[in-house]
Amino acid sequence: MKKLMLTAGALGALGVAASALGAHGLKETFEAEPAKRAAYANAADQHLLHAVVSLVLAAASGLRSEANFSSRCLQAGRTMVAGVLLFSGSIYLWVLGGPKW
């Protein structure tokens, strides 16, 4: 539970940093390619939303003493973290000039 809470907190902090980068640091990129602005904004929104849901799942895992409930909450939280890395991460890489798939 503690690891997922720390991970969710780190995801939230990185999501805020990614949002700030998109709002202030990538103006030239977005002016040259406007389609990337919407994709990046969506990735940042999803990133922050998944960080909050991961935190809620980590907290919920400690609410009930049933091992099955706790393990399912933690697994769902880990899946949310993986989703952020795959979805938002791939869009961040694309916008920042990473590999093109």
N, C-alpha and C positions, 0 to 999 in steps of 0.2 A: 504494500500500500504506500509506504513512504517513497519508494523509488518512483512509482507512477505519479505521485504528487509532485515530486521534484522535477520529473520529466515534463509534466503538464505546466509547471511554473516556468521552466526553461523555454518550452514551446511558446508560451504566452509572451515572454520577453522577446524572443526572436520574431514573433509575429508583429509585435509593436515596432521593432527595428525594421522589419521588412516593409511595413506600411509607411514608415517615415522615409525610407529609401525611395519607395515608389512615389510618394508625394513631393519629395524635395530633390532627390538625387538623380532621378532618371528622366528629367524633363526633355533633354535632347533626344533620348532614345524614343520617348513617346511621341515627340513632335515628328520624328522621321518615320515612325511606324505606329500609327494610332491604334491599330488592332491589338498591339501589345499592352496598351494601357488597360483595356477592359479585362484582358486575361490576367494581368498581374493583380489588378484590384480584386478580381474574383478569387485568385489564389490566396491573397492576403486575408480576405474575409473568411474563407474556409479555414485557413490556418488558425486564426483567432477563435473561431467558433469551435473547432476541434480541440483546441487547448482548454477551453472552458468545459466542454463535455468530458474530456479526459479527467479534469480535476474533480468534476461532480462524480464520475464513476469511481475514482479513487476514494473519495469521501464516503460514497455509498457502500463500498466494499467493507468498511469498518462498522457499519450501522447494525448489521445483523450477524448473529453468531453462527449462522449456517455456513459451513465451509463451501458448499456448492454455490450459494449466492455470491459469496465473496470472490471465489475463483472466477465466476462468470463476469462479474463486474471488472475485475482486473484484466481478464482476457479481452473484454470489449474495449477497455481503455488502451491496452497495448495495440489493438487493431486500429483504433483512432490515431494513435501516434504513427503507426505505419502508413496510414492513409495520408497524413500530412506530409510525411517524407516523400511519398511517391507522387501524390497529386501536386501539392504546392511546390515541392522541390523541383519537379520536372518543369513546371512553368517558370519558376525563378531562373533555372538554368537556361531555358529557351530565351527569355527576355534579356538575360545578361550575356548572351552570346555563346552559350554552351553548345553541346552537340545537338544537331537537328535530326529528329527521328521522322 
